[in-house]
Amino acid sequence: MLRTYGRVYDAESNPIGWQVVTTDANGFDDYVWITTLIQCFLLFLGESPFYAQYGIPAKATIVSQTQPDFYISRLQQLFAPKFANLAIAKVQDNPPTYNVAITTHQGTKVTVTVYVPSSG
């Protein structure tokens, strides 16, 4: 059984807590991995003491005025084996915003729009 925690925000995008996500009753971990992937968009590179390679150096990309596409591509490569299909596509540059389209192992299609925050 896998478990992860996802940040929960109010209507004004203020963080208000954490939500636990676990393996479902049928033994599938897809929603655990979806939550983990989305959290990696919010995680700064090196922020996690256990998974330092996950995350995006958002502040550095803002300072150098480059898009975090390389790191997004790396996230896609890391998480693609966890799903039947994973596609991440940029939808705007400022702030860097991406559409994440996932097909779970059960065939459910999940689409989320995520932006890369420039500060934490």
QUINORTA-V339728 format. One record per helix or strand of 2 or more residues. SS is the DSSP state (hx for helix, st for strand). FROM is the first residue (numbers start at 1). TO is the last residue. If there is no record, write none. Layout:
BEGIN
{{SS | FROM | TO} {SS | FROM | TO}}
END
This chain:
BEGIN
{{st | 3 | 9} {st | 15 | 22} {hx | 30 | 42} {hx | 58 | 64} {hx | 69 | 82} {st | 85 | 92} {st | 97 | 103} {st | 109 | 115}}
END
